[in-house]
Amino acid sequence: MRYVILDLAISREEYMKYYQGRAVHISARARDGRMVRLPASVMRQYVSLSGLKGSFTVYFDDQGRLLQIDRLS
């Protein structure tokens, strides 16, 4: 299983674009320099009143399909 680690800091106001459907994907640079694009809906469980903040391990298969996301901090 392949993975990347993402450090995200998205304000509440910015994440509202995803929540309201005005934006569909989150793009972020992983710690190893790769660009990752995820459906915003898969991160909803991690959103707090202050937004989406923390480090996450994102696992994907050999075809690049998302398998699992774990919060590190």
TAVENKA-V386764 format. One record per residue. PHI is phi in radians with two decimals (NA if undefined). PSI is psi as a letter, one per 20 degrees, with the letter a starting at -180 (999 if undefined). Layout:
BEGIN
[[PHI:PSI] [PHI:PSI]]
END
This chain:
BEGIN
[[NA:p] [-1.62:q] [-2.70:r] [-2.37:q] [-1.97:p] [-2.00:p] [-1.91:o] [-1.98:q] [-2.53:n] [-2.03:p] [-1.14:r] [-1.04:g] [-1.09:g] [-1.16:g] [-1.17:h] [-1.02:h] [-1.06:h] [-1.26:g] [-1.08:h] [-1.45:i] [1.51:j] [-1.33:h] [-2.32:q] [-1.90:h] [-2.10:q] [-1.85:p] [-1.93:p] [-2.62:q] [-1.64:p] [-1.28:r] [-1.03:h] [-1.54:j] [1.71:i] [-1.26:q] [-1.54:p] [-2.20:p] [-2.19:p] [-2.13:q] [-1.11:p] [-1.05:h] [-1.08:h] [-1.30:i] [-1.74:i] [-0.96:h] [-1.12:i] [-1.77:j] [-1.43:p] [-2.00:a] [-1.07:h] [-1.58:i] [2.12:b] [-2.05:o] [-2.38:p] [2.51:a] [-1.94:p] [-2.38:q] [-1.72:p] [-1.96:o] [-1.75:q] [-2.53:r] [-1.50:a] [-1.13:h] [-1.60:j] [1.51:j] [-1.44:p] [-1.11:p] [-1.92:g] [-2.86:q] [-2.26:p] [-2.12:p] [-1.45:p] [-1.62:g] [-2.67:999]]
END
